[in-house]
Amino acid sequence: MKARTATLGALAGIAVSLALAGCSGSDSPASTPGGVASTAATIDGTGKTLHVMIAANGLYPDQQKAWFGQVSDQFKAETGATVEFETFATANDELTKIQTSVLSGQGPDIYSLGTTFTPTAYSTGAFVKLTDKEWGEVGGRDKFVKGTLGISGPDADNEIAVPFTSRPFVMAYNKDLLSAAGITEPPTTWDDLAADATKVTAGDVHGLAIAYADNFDPWKFIWGMSIQAGNPILDLSTTKAKLDDPTAKKAYETYFSWYTDGLVDPASIGWKNAQAIAAFADGKAAFVPMVSATSHVTLDQSAVAGRYAYALMPTIPPGQTKTPSGGKPASSIISGDNIVVANYSKNQDLAFAFVNMITSKDNQVSYNKTFGDLPTNKDAASVVQDGNALLAPILDSSAKAVGTPFTGAWGDTQLALTNVVVQALPALQGGGVSDGDLTAALGTAQSTAQAALDKAGASK
């Protein structure tokens, strides 16, 4: 993949693909009163304004607003520069901003991107490629947990993204409900998860809490089950999309069966992720898969506080008892938020100083305490992990996570995977998705993904 200049045509080509994407110098002896390394000794930003675009935090909006103020005050004290934050609610909002900013040559200096958004952002050529100079300005690659660098670029010589937060996915389970059902340990296969969920389901308590209407969750289930079965969805070695592969169809059938088999609350057909977590927090579900460390902030203040734990999501695909030949026992996508700096920014030195500051040890530990996201700073991660048994499965998931294919075609593919679920929801609520309808939907998704992959290959 070669960096290239963003054009109107290139940006228009990725407009739809980002609709459902993602998932948003070294420490020196000098420090602020808060103990965070200072950059003020080398950069004077007096009278300048740094513009930062970041995803709105739907779970903790008040805390995010307070965090904006705290880091803005800190950066002002260190550099004299003012920081102004702008939030976006969807990836489409962010794409619109990128399009208008690149074409006009002005806009946010910094963007926070979901990790799965990074390949498509890279394909625009609109962001600073990180050389040794830029990495040095944010503390060096060695400052970061190695696994979080896995989707900073297509390879180590072509990176645009600095890791900001790590958000590997796991499964939370209610220890009391499992014990009462005679379940002694969390399931490791998707078939066993369904079997255990069946044992627990009774009355208004269901085995699973699933966010069928979430904008981001559904495709992750399908991709995870598929790659576990040996299907990467996009095979970059052959430039072939594989959404119509039997393994993908089996993944959808499994995902839909939880609803038709009565293992979830019927209302979950309209749930977002926060509502699934809320149901689990109220003790109304035994398992809630596809959650991250951010959930513990809510769960520790809920009816299940002290009565829940995390485990890896199943890593054995549906219909199997072990990883098949060619399969990858992926526990999660490589998930979290990356930070990129715009090529057009006239404040790149300030931008990288800001990135260095918010990825410092102290700031990352503080961010974890507020929002639950795991640090990408290696030293901060050690502090957070030390003696915290609850986080052990999440850290294990991070180590076993697998990145989605690094291609500009992934955004369209992710959207296509999600659209199969979106289009199926009415039929699912009405009793089930027919084999013919699912096959047709997968055919449409396959065509969309293949066209995106062909276009990405042609534009290299």
C-alpha positions in Angstrom: 0.0 0.0 0.0 1.5 3.3 -1.0 0.7 6.7 0.5 -0.9 9.0 -1.9 -2.5 12.5 -2.1 -6.2 12.6 -1.2 -8.4 13.7 -4.0 -12.1 14.3 -4.2 -12.5 11.1 -6.1 -10.6 9.1 -3.5 -12.6 10.5 -0.7 -15.9 10.0 -2.4 -14.9 6.4 -2.9 -14.8 5.7 0.8 -17.9 7.7 1.8 -20.1 4.7 2.3 -17.3 2.5 3.7 -16.9 4.5 6.8 -20.6 4.5 7.8 -20.1 1.9 10.5 -16.4 1.9 11.0 -14.7 1.3 14.3 -15.0 1.1 16.6 -11.3 6.9 18.3 8.3 13.5 22.7 9.2 10.9 25.5 8.5 11.4 29.1 11.2 13.9 30.5 12.3 14.8 34.0 10.4 18.1 33.8 6.8 17.7 34.9 3.7 19.6 35.7 2.3 19.7 39.2 0.2 16.7 38.2 3.3 14.6 37.6 2.9 14.3 33.8 6.0 15.0 31.6 6.1 18.5 30.3 6.7 19.5 26.7 6.7 23.3 27.4 10.5 23.4 27.5 10.8 22.8 23.8 7.5 24.0 22.3 5.9 27.4 22.7 2.3 27.4 21.5 1.3 30.7 23.0 -1.5 32.2 21.0 -2.1 29.0 18.9 -5.2 26.7 19.0 -5.0 23.0 18.5 -8.2 21.4 17.1 -9.0 17.8 18.1 -11.8 15.7 16.8 -12.8 12.7 18.9 -15.8 10.3 19.2 -18.5 11.3 21.6 -18.6 9.0 24.6 -22.2 7.8 24.9 -21.5 5.8 28.1 -19.8 8.6 30.0 -20.6 12.0 28.5 -20.2 14.0 31.6 -16.8 12.4 32.4 -15.7 13.1 28.9 -16.6 16.7 29.1 -14.6 17.0 32.4 -11.6 15.2 30.7 -11.7 17.7 27.9 -11.3 20.5 30.4 -8.5 18.7 32.4 -6.3 17.9 29.4 -6.9 21.3 27.9 -5.8 23.0 31.1 -2.7 20.8 31.3 -1.7 21.5 27.7 -2.2 25.2 28.2 0.0 25.1 31.2 2.7 23.2 29.3 2.8 24.9 26.0 0.6 28.0 26.2 -1.6 26.6 23.4 -5.4 26.3 23.6 -7.1 23.0 22.8 -10.6 22.9 21.3 -12.4 19.6 21.1 -15.1 18.6 18.6 -17.0 15.4 18.8 -18.7 13.1 16.3 -21.5 10.7 17.0 -20.9 8.4 14.0 -18.2 7.6 11.6 -20.2 9.3 8.8 -19.9 12.5 10.8 -16.1 12.1 11.0 -15.9 11.2 7.3 -17.7 14.3 6.3 -15.3 16.4 8.4 -12.3 14.6 6.8 -13.6 15.2 3.3 -14.3 18.9 3.8 -11.1 19.5 5.8 -8.8 17.8 3.3 -10.3 19.5 0.3 -10.2 22.9 2.0 -6.9 22.4 3.6 -8.2 23.3 7.1 -9.9 21.6 9.9 -9.0 19.5 13.0 -5.3 19.0 13.5 -5.9 15.6 15.2 -8.4 12.9 14.7 -9.2 10.0 17.1 -10.0 6.9 15.0 -11.4 3.5 15.8 -8.8 0.9 14.9 -10.9 -0.6 12.1 -11.2 2.9 10.6 -7.4 3.3 10.4 -6.9 1.3 7.1 -9.5 3.4 5.3 -8.1 6.6 6.7 -4.6 5.4 5.6 -5.9 4.9 2.1 -6.7 8.6 1.7 -3.1 9.7 2.1 -4.5 12.6 4.2 -2.5 11.9 7.4 1.1 12.3 8.5 3.2 9.1 8.0 5.2 8.4 11.1 8.9 8.4 10.7 11.5 8.1 13.4 11.1 11.8 14.0 7.4 11.7 14.7 7.7 8.5 16.8 10.4 10.3 18.8 8.1 13.2 19.5 5.5 10.9 21.1 8.0 8.9 23.1 9.0 6.2 20.6 7.4 3.0 19.6 8.8 1.3 22.6 6.7 3.4 24.8 3.6 1.5 23.7 2.3 -2.0 24.4 3.4 -4.0 21.4 0.1 -5.5 20.5 -1.6 -2.1 20.2 0.7 -1.1 17.3 -0.7 -3.9 15.2 -3.0 -1.7 13.2 -1.1 1.6 13.0 -0.4 0.9 9.4 0.0 -1.9 6.8 3.6 -2.5 8.1 6.1 -0.9 10.5 7.5 1.3 7.7 4.1 2.8 6.7 2.3 3.9 9.9 0.1 6.8 10.5 -1.6 6.0 13.8 -0.4 6.3 17.4 -2.3 4.0 19.8 -4.4 5.9 22.4 -6.7 3.3 24.0 -6.9 -0.5 23.9 -10.3 -2.1 24.0 -10.1 -5.9 23.5 -13.4 -7.6 23.7 -14.4 -10.3 26.2 -17.5 -11.9 27.7 -18.9 -11.0 31.1 -20.7 -13.7 33.0 -22.9 -13.8 36.2 -21.1 -16.2 38.6 -24.3 -16.8 40.6 -26.5 -17.7 37.7 -23.9 -20.1 36.3 -23.4 -21.8 39.6 -27.1 -22.2 40.1 -27.3 -23.9 36.7 -24.4 -26.3 37.6 -22.0 -24.6 35.1 -18.5 -24.7 36.6 -16.5 -22.8 34.0 -17.2 -20.4 31.1 -17.7 -22.1 27.7 -14.9 -22.1 25.1 -16.9 -23.0 22.0 -19.9 -21.1 20.5 -22.0 -24.3 20.7 -21.2 -24.7 24.4 -22.2 -21.1 24.9 -25.6 -21.7 23.4 -26.0 -24.9 25.5 -25.1 -23.1 28.7 -27.3 -20.1 27.9 -30.2 -22.6 27.4 -29.6 -24.0 30.9 -29.8 -20.6 32.5 -32.8 -19.2 30.6 -35.9 -19.1 32.8 -38.7 -16.6 33.2 -37.3 -13.1 32.7 -33.7 -14.2 33.0 -32.1 -15.1 29.7 -28.9 -16.8 28.9 -27.5 -14.1 26.7 -27.7 -10.3 26.4 -27.1 -9.4 22.7 -27.3 -5.9 21.1 -28.9 -6.8 17.7 -29.5 -3.2 16.7 -26.0 -1.9 17.7 -24.1 -0.1 14.9 -20.8 -1.8 15.8 -21.4 -5.2 17.5 -23.0 -7.5 14.9 -20.2 -7.6 12.4 -17.6 -8.4 15.1 -19.5 -11.7 15.9 -19.6 -12.7 12.2 -16.0 -11.9 11.5 -14.8 -13.6 14.7 -16.7 -16.8 14.1 -15.6 -16.8 10.4 -11.9 -16.3 11.0 -11.9 -18.9 13.7 -13.2 -21.2 11.0 -10.4 -20.2 8.6 -12.3 -17.4 6.7 -10.7 -14.0 6.9 -13.7 -12.5 5.1 -11.2 -10.6 2.8 -8.4 -12.8 1.5 -5.7 -10.2 0.6 -3.4 -12.9 -0.8 -5.9 -13.7 -3.6 -7.9 -10.4 -3.5 -11.1 -12.3 -3.0 -14.0 -11.5 -0.7 -15.5 -14.5 1.1 -18.7 -13.2 2.6 -20.7 -15.9 0.8 -18.5 -18.7 2.2 -20.4 -21.4 4.2 -18.4 -20.4 7.3 -19.9 -16.9 7.1 -23.4 -18.2 6.6 -23.0 -20.5 9.6 -21.9 -17.5 11.7 -25.0 -15.6 10.8 -27.2 -18.7 11.5 -25.6 -19.0 14.9 -26.1 -15.3 15.7 -29.7 -15.3 14.6 -30.5 -18.6 16.4 -29.9 -17.1 19.8 -33.0 -15.0 19.2 -35.2 -17.6 17.6 -34.3 -20.2 20.3 -35.4 -17.8 23.0 -32.0 -17.3 24.6 -32.3 -13.5 24.6 -34.8 -11.0 25.7 -37.2 -10.4 22.8 -36.6 -6.6 23.3 -32.9 -7.2 22.3 -34.0 -6.9 18.7 -33.8 -3.2 19.3 -30.9 -3.0 21.8 -27.7 -1.1 21.5 -24.6 -2.3 23.4 -25.4 -0.1 26.4 -28.8 -1.7 26.8 -27.3 -5.2 26.7 -24.8 -4.3 29.4 -27.7 -2.7 31.4 -29.7 -6.0 31.2 -26.7 -7.9 32.5 -26.1 -5.3 35.2 -29.7 -5.9 36.4 -29.0 -9.6 36.7 -31.3 -10.4 33.8 -28.7 -12.3 31.7 -26.0 -14.9 32.4 -23.6 -13.9 29.6 -23.0 -10.6 27.8 -20.4 -11.2 25.0 -18.6 -8.4 23.1 -17.9 -6.1 26.0 -14.7 -4.4 26.9 -13.0 -3.2 30.1 -15.1 0.0 29.9 -18.0 -2.1 31.1 -16.6 -2.7 34.6 -17.1 1.0 35.4 -20.9 0.4 35.1 -20.9 -3.2 36.4 -19.0 -2.3 39.6 -21.8 0.1 40.5 -24.7 -2.3 39.6 -26.7 -5.1 41.1 -24.1 -7.6 40.0 -21.1 -5.9 41.5 -18.8 -8.5 43.0 -20.8 -11.3 41.3 -19.5 -11.2 37.8 -16.3 -12.0 36.0 -14.8 -11.8 32.6 -13.7 -14.6 30.3 -12.5 -14.9 26.7 -15.3 -15.2 24.2 -15.4 -18.6 22.6 -12.6 -19.2 20.2 -13.9 -22.4 18.6 -16.2 -21.8 15.7 -19.8 -23.0 15.5 -20.2 -26.7 14.8 -16.6 -27.5 15.8 -15.0 -28.8 19.0 -11.5 -27.6 18.1 -9.9 -25.0 15.9 -10.1 -26.4 12.3 -7.1 -26.4 9.9 -6.5 -22.9 8.8 -8.6 -21.4 11.5 -7.3 -18.7 14.0 -8.5 -18.9 17.6 -9.1 -15.1 17.6 -10.5 -13.9 20.9 -11.2 -10.3 19.6 -10.4 -7.9 16.9 -7.5 -5.5 17.7 -9.8 -2.9 19.1 -9.4 0.6 20.6 -8.7 4.1 19.4 -5.8 5.5 17.4 -4.7 9.0 16.9 -3.6 10.6 13.6 -2.4 14.0 12.6 -3.6 15.7 9.4 -1.1 16.5 6.7 -2.6 19.9 6.2 -2.1 20.9 9.9 0.1 23.9 10.5 0.5 22.9 14.1 2.0 19.4 13.7 4.7 20.0 16.4 1.9 20.9 18.9 -0.2 18.0 17.7 2.5 15.5 18.4 3.3 17.1 21.7 -0.4 16.7 22.6 -0.3 13.1 21.6 2.8 12.6 23.7 1.0 14.2 26.7 -2.2 12.1 26.6 -0.3 8.9 26.1 2.0 9.6 29.1 2.0 7.1 32.0 0.1 9.3 34.4 -2.6 10.5 31.9 -3.2 7.0 30.7 -3.6 5.6 34.3 -6.0 8.4 35.0 -8.0 7.8 31.8 -8.3 4.1 32.7 -9.8 5.0 36.1 -12.4 7.2 34.6 -13.4 5.4 31.4 -12.1 1.8 31.9 -10.2 1.6 28.6 -6.9 -0.1 28.9 -3.7 2.0 28.5 -1.5 1.7 25.4 1.4 3.2 27.3 3.5 0.2 28.5 4.3 1.6 31.9 0.7 2.6 32.5 -0.5 -0.8 31.5 1.7 -2.4 34.1 0.3 -0.1 36.8 -3.3 -0.9 35.8 -2.7 -4.7 35.5 -0.8 -5.1 38.7 -2.9 -7.2 41.1 -6.1 -6.8 39.2 -7.4 -10.3 38.7 -10.6 -9.0 37.1 -8.6 -7.7 34.1 -6.6 -10.9 33.5 -9.0 -12.3 30.9 -9.1 -8.9 29.1 -5.3 -8.8 28.9 -5.4 -12.4 27.7 -7.8 -11.4 25.0 -5.6 -8.5 24.0 -2.7 -11.0 23.5 -4.9 -13.3 21.4 -6.7 -10.6 19.3 -6.3 -10.6 15.6 -6.5 -7.5 13.4 -9.0 -7.1 10.6 -7.5 -7.1 7.1 -5.6 -3.8 6.6 -7.1 -2.6 3.4 -9.1 0.4 2.3 -11.9 -2.1 1.4 -12.5 -3.0 5.0 -14.9 -0.1 5.7 -17.3 -1.2 2.9 -16.9 -4.8 3.9 -17.7 -4.0 7.6 -20.8 -2.1 6.5 -21.9 -5.0 4.2 -21.5 -7.5 7.1 -23.6 -5.2 9.3 -26.3 -4.6 6.7 -27.0 -8.3 6.5 -28.1 -8.1 10.1 -29.9 -4.8 9.7 -32.0 -6.1 6.8 -32.7 -9.4 8.6 -34.1 -7.9 11.8 -37.8 -7.6 10.7 -37.8 -11.2 9.6 -36.0 -12.3 12.7 -38.5 -10.6 14.9 -41.3 -12.2 12.9 -40.0 -15.7 13.5 -36.8 -16.2 11.7 -34.7 -15.5 8.6 -35.2 -18.0 5.8 -32.3 -19.7 4.1 -33.2 -18.1 0.8 -33.3 -14.6 2.2 -30.0 -15.1 4.1 -28.3 -16.5 0.9 -29.5 -13.6 -1.1 -28.3 -11.1 1.5 -24.9 -12.7 1.6 -24.7 -12.5 -2.2 -25.4 -8.8 -2.1 -22.8 -8.3 0.6 -20.3 -10.4 -1.3 -20.7 -8.2 -4.4 -20.2 -5.1 -2.3 -17.1 -6.3 -0.6 -15.6 -7.7 -3.8 -16.1 -4.4 -5.6 -14.5 -2.5 -2.7 -11.6 -4.9 -2.7 -11.1 -4.6 -6.5 -11.2 -0.8 -6.2 -8.7 -0.8 -3.4 -6.3 -2.9 -5.4 -6.7 -0.7 -8.5 -5.9 2.4 -6.5 -2.6 1.2 -5.0 
